[in-house]
Amino acid sequence: MNEYLIFALIGAGTGWLVAWASNRQLSQVLKCIIFGSIGGLAGGGLIDLLKELATMAGAALGSLILLAYLRKK
Protein backbone atom coordinates (compact mmCIF):
# COMPACT_ATOMS: atom_id res chain seq x y z
CA MET A 1 0.00 0.00 0.00
CA ASN A 2 2.87 2.36 0.73
CA GLU A 3 4.15 2.04 -2.82
CA TYR A 4 0.93 3.59 -4.16
CA LEU A 5 1.44 6.57 -1.86
CA ILE A 6 4.94 6.92 -3.29
CA PHE A 7 3.57 6.71 -6.85
CA ALA A 8 1.06 9.47 -6.05
CA LEU A 9 3.70 11.67 -4.42
CA ILE A 10 6.08 11.28 -7.35
CA GLY A 11 3.27 12.14 -9.76
CA ALA A 12 2.26 15.16 -7.68
CA GLY A 13 5.86 16.37 -7.58
CA THR A 14 6.14 15.96 -11.33
CA GLY A 15 2.90 17.88 -11.82
CA TRP A 16 4.20 20.68 -9.61
CA LEU A 17 7.47 20.84 -11.56
CA VAL A 18 5.61 21.01 -14.87
CA ALA A 19 3.38 23.80 -13.56
CA TRP A 20 6.37 25.67 -12.14
CA ALA A 21 8.34 25.37 -15.37
CA SER A 22 5.46 26.72 -17.44
CA ASN A 23 4.61 29.62 -15.07
CA ARG A 24 1.03 28.53 -14.32
CA GLN A 25 -1.41 30.28 -12.00
CA LEU A 26 -2.43 28.72 -8.67
CA SER A 27 -5.59 27.00 -9.94
CA GLN A 28 -3.67 25.51 -12.85
CA VAL A 29 -0.87 24.42 -10.50
CA LEU A 30 -3.39 22.53 -8.37
CA LYS A 31 -4.81 20.85 -11.49
CA CYS A 32 -1.32 19.79 -12.56
CA ILE A 33 -0.62 18.37 -9.09
CA ILE A 34 -3.92 16.45 -8.99
CA PHE A 35 -3.59 15.07 -12.51
CA GLY A 36 0.07 14.31 -11.90
CA SER A 37 -0.76 12.24 -8.82
CA ILE A 38 -3.50 10.39 -10.72
CA GLY A 39 -1.07 9.72 -13.56
CA GLY A 40 1.56 8.54 -11.10
CA LEU A 41 -0.90 6.08 -9.58
CA ALA A 42 -1.98 4.81 -12.99
CA GLY A 43 1.57 4.46 -14.32
CA GLY A 44 2.92 2.87 -11.15
CA GLY A 45 0.01 0.44 -10.97
CA LEU A 46 0.47 -0.51 -14.62
CA ILE A 47 4.18 -1.18 -14.13
CA ASP A 48 3.39 -3.21 -11.01
CA LEU A 49 0.84 -5.28 -12.95
CA LEU A 50 3.23 -5.84 -15.86
CA LYS A 51 5.94 -6.95 -13.44
CA GLU A 52 3.59 -9.57 -11.97
CA LEU A 53 2.53 -10.75 -15.42
CA ALA A 54 6.15 -11.05 -16.49
CA THR A 55 6.89 -13.20 -13.44
CA MET A 56 3.96 -15.48 -14.23
CA ALA A 57 4.98 -15.72 -17.88
CA GLY A 58 8.53 -16.61 -16.85
CA ALA A 59 7.25 -19.36 -14.57
CA ALA A 60 5.05 -20.76 -17.34
CA LEU A 61 7.93 -20.64 -19.83
CA GLY A 62 10.26 -22.40 -17.42
CA SER A 63 7.76 -25.17 -16.81
CA LEU A 64 7.18 -25.61 -20.56
CA ILE A 65 10.91 -25.92 -21.21
CA LEU A 66 11.31 -28.48 -18.43
CA LEU A 67 8.30 -30.49 -19.65
CA ALA A 68 9.61 -30.45 -23.23
CA TYR A 69 13.02 -31.66 -21.99
CA LEU A 70 11.48 -34.47 -19.97
CA ARG A 71 9.23 -35.51 -22.87
CA LYS A 72 12.23 -35.94 -25.22
CA LYS A 73 14.04 -38.11 -22.67
C-alpha positions in Angstrom: 0.0 0.0 0.0 2.9 2.4 0.7 4.2 2.0 -2.8 0.9 3.6 -4.2 1.4 6.6 -1.9 4.9 6.9 -3.3 3.6 6.7 -6.9 1.1 9.5 -6.0 3.7 11.7 -4.4 6.1 11.3 -7.3 3.3 12.1 -9.8 2.3 15.2 -7.7 5.9 16.4 -7.6 6.1 16.0 -11.3 2.9 17.9 -11.8 4.2 20.7 -9.6 7.5 20.8 -11.6 5.6 21.0 -14.9 3.4 23.8 -13.6 6.4 25.7 -12.1 8.3 25.4 -15.4 5.5 26.7 -17.4 4.6 29.6 -15.1 1.0 28.5 -14.3 -1.4 30.3 -12.0 -2.4 28.7 -8.7 -5.6 27.0 -9.9 -3.7 25.5 -12.9 -0.9 24.4 -10.5 -3.4 22.5 -8.4 -4.8 20.9 -11.5 -1.3 19.8 -12.6 -0.6 18.4 -9.1 -3.9 16.4 -9.0 -3.6 15.1 -12.5 0.1 14.3 -11.9 -0.8 12.2 -8.8 -3.5 10.4 -10.7 -1.1 9.7 -13.6 1.6 8.5 -11.1 -0.9 6.1 -9.6 -2.0 4.8 -13.0 1.6 4.5 -14.3 2.9 2.9 -11.2 0.0 0.4 -11.0 0.5 -0.5 -14.6 4.2 -1.2 -14.1 3.4 -3.2 -11.0 0.8 -5.3 -13.0 3.2 -5.8 -15.9 5.9 -6.9 -13.4 3.6 -9.6 -12.0 2.5 -10.8 -15.4 6.2 -11.0 -16.5 6.9 -13.2 -13.4 4.0 -15.5 -14.2 5.0 -15.7 -17.9 8.5 -16.6 -16.8 7.2 -19.4 -14.6 5.1 -20.8 -17.3 7.9 -20.6 -19.8 10.3 -22.4 -17.4 7.8 -25.2 -16.8 7.2 -25.6 -20.6 10.9 -25.9 -21.2 11.3 -28.5 -18.4 8.3 -30.5 -19.7 9.6 -30.4 -23.2 13.0 -31.7 -22.0 11.5 -34.5 -20.0 9.2 -35.5 -22.9 12.2 -35.9 -25.2 14.0 -38.1 -22.7 
